[in-house]
């Protein structure tokens, strides 16, 4: 009896422990094979726990580039990517809020759709910090479906460290840039005492529009253009005629040091046809040309006396025509008060003088829209033809 009771107890305990182990193994196996499904899973290059991603209904908004450091008055770019799961999206309106001491250079920049990935849009905005007490904007997107407002999404700014560069170098040109290169330069004689040099400069992430070369009284910006990658200027400087080079330096924000640049002043006769020529009336070369042409005509007339020739006669007549053109004085005209005098015969050229009274001027050269004129004080400039009165 005792033996039967012992065997029964043993079988019962064995069955109980077997069920417990089986239950435990099932639980572990279940946990290892189950999958947790996340709603609205982002693409592989996004993470839900990434602080740069702002997730709202139908929209995931993220900064793809945002500088950690910005320099005073230097251009920098902030780039964004948006995943927008809305059908028939017709417009994305960008609004900048709660900012100060910051200039936004391209507020109206359009969002571009990604050709390879559906519902992905990108944009980049350029900024310049104008005050040490600045605050970057919160960026808000208003989304329109079929031309009607649907919803909004916004992303707060990220912290940026501000740096102000104070340089004691005498040739500092006011520019801070990731890189700056002199692309080209053209020099021509401006008048009997000065040269005119036009410099083409390209820079990356810069405040190139504030370019200025210390030490020269007459200088200025001819034109400025910018793209997402670089800025370009054409800049003119009037220097003494003996100038051999023009020097300046800028601050390289990547290398964190000043970089010296030198423009070699090389006088060329084949300069841009738009630039100012020397006054031809005071040109030694013109005087030599008159004398040489006169002597040539005289020798040909002597030759014609001894040897009659129709071809020689025609040649002499042509040379006499050139000689007459050289010796005939330039025509004169009147320029009224408050007339703009330009440094170059171009639409956007710099105005270097405004007449304070009426002047009688000599017309040195005429172009379709501009004429080069000589004032009584030997100053030379370009004027619009409509402002010349004979």
PyMOL commands that set and color helices and strands:
alter all, ss='L'
color gray80, all
select helices_A, chain A and resi 2-33+208-210+280-282+284-306+310-327+385-387
alter helices_A, ss='H'
color red, helices_A
select strands_A, chain A and resi 53-56+59-65+69-71+75-84+89-97+102-104+112-113+120-129+138-145+148-155+161-163+172-177+179-189+194-204+219-226+231-240+245-252+257-264+332-335+340-342+351-354+359-366+370-374+380-384+388-389
alter strands_A, ss='S'
color yellow, strands_A
deselect
rebuild
show_as cartoon
